[in-house]
Amino acid sequence: MNKFRGQALSWELKRGVIELALHREPCNELGSLALGEFEEFATRLDAMQREAHALIVYSELKPGFCAGADLRELYQRSQAMEKREAVKGVRNFLERIHRVLNHIDDSPLTTIAAVHGVTFGGGFELALACDVIIADKMARFCFPELRLGLIPGFGGIPRLKRDLGNAVVRDLLLTGRSFNATKAQQVGLVSQVVGEGEALRAARATALQLGKFDRATAAAAKKFIKPIPHEELRREIDLFCELFSQPAVEAGLKKFVESTDAQPYLP
């Protein structure tokens, strides 16, 4: 299936480029619905990538790329079952989404995240699974999980450590502050900053350029320079689940869910 339109995301393969679009209102929160469609995409990716050389991930929504995990769904699940069962459910969700992101990370395709606006939490982690991040000047990157008593759980810490210096990792992880696109480029997180609304156009131009090179050579180079930190990813899941069982997390999720702010995920 080279073309699909779902409730949370869509994809299409044309002229050697797969475009994966996120479009779940209000800002592409990653819950069970999105995860199911991401798993379907990962299943189809193996066949599609035989005809492709690049993958572009982007958002169709104005607020941004992705606000991260669906915290309302997470809170509702935590309230509907005994704590041990809730933690078991969270671990299952994390293991599933790690498999999807690892599949994208390990793809022989050159993968490009074209981001704008809110690129927070799990959305930031999705971008980090890609090889190249192109950001419009209004993009903002943040790990707000600390406010909930948690750490990033979709693979963000190991991938940041792989790609950036520890000083940047500590800043993002421990302060909860956001980086704008200019700062993100300065620290080596973003490869290109473009005008507002221009990230997808720039990603498509980059994908066109990639089509001029030998695909097997590009895949070999990627495998050499971008190892997947499997052991640290497993440890991240363990630590997230350990923290999730703490009272501070329930209080943080409750505060988020009860917020009357239009965009409660903003720092």
Secondary structure, DSSP 8 states (H G I E B T S, - for coil): --EEE-SSEEEEEETTEEEEEE--TTT--BSHHHHHHHHHHHHHHHHHGGG-SEEEEEE-STTEEE--B-HHHHHHHHHHS-HHHHHHHHHHHHHHHHHHHHHHHH-SSEEEEEE-BEEEHHHHHHHHTSSEEEEETT-EEE-GGGGGT----SSHHHHHHHHS-HHHHHHHHHH--EEEHHHHHHTTS-SEEE-TT-HHHHHHHHHHHHTTS-HHHHHHHHHHH----HHHHHHHHHHHHHHHTSHHHHHHHHHHHH---SSTT--
